[in-house]
Amino acid sequence: MKKIIKIKMDEIKKLKEKQINDYISNILLNEETIDIDSMKSELGVILGEMPGIDLEYKTEHLLVEDGKKAVRKEKLESVNIYYTYGEGSDLRFGTLTYLTD
């Protein structure tokens, strides 16, 4: 019985990963176009649950030649999407990470 449950959960996980991958392949992942609220809403409809979305930024600190001004520059580095699969006491969490340009 445990083997059947594991196979079913693996299938559910693969299905959710495919759904997320298909969605991500149809949008641009960059700082100018990313909108977390619409991503959550659209993925919520596709997955049947509200996923978690985390943006990771790379931060650089630059000094201007006169040495008096520091410039902080942030660039979107990756997008993490968190979702669940399984049910009841077998509920599990999955994560997919997408790197940006």
Long-range contacts (C-beta under 8 A, 24 or more apart in sequence): 5-90, 9-85, 9-86, 9-90, 9-92, 12-85, 12-86, 13-85, 13-92, 13-94, 16-47, 16-83, 16-85, 16-94, 17-94, 17-96, 19-46, 19-47, 20-46, 20-47, 20-51, 20-81, 20-83, 20-96, 21-96, 24-79, 24-81, 24-98, 29-76, 29-79, 29-98, 29-100, 29-101, 30-76, 30-100, 30-101, 31-75, 31-76, 31-100, 34-76, 34-79, 43-81, 47-83, 49-83, 49-84, 51-81, 51-82, 51-83, 52-80, 52-81, 52-82, 52-83, 53-79, 53-80, 53-81, 53-82, 54-79, 54-80, 54-82, 55-79, 55-80, 56-80, 76-100
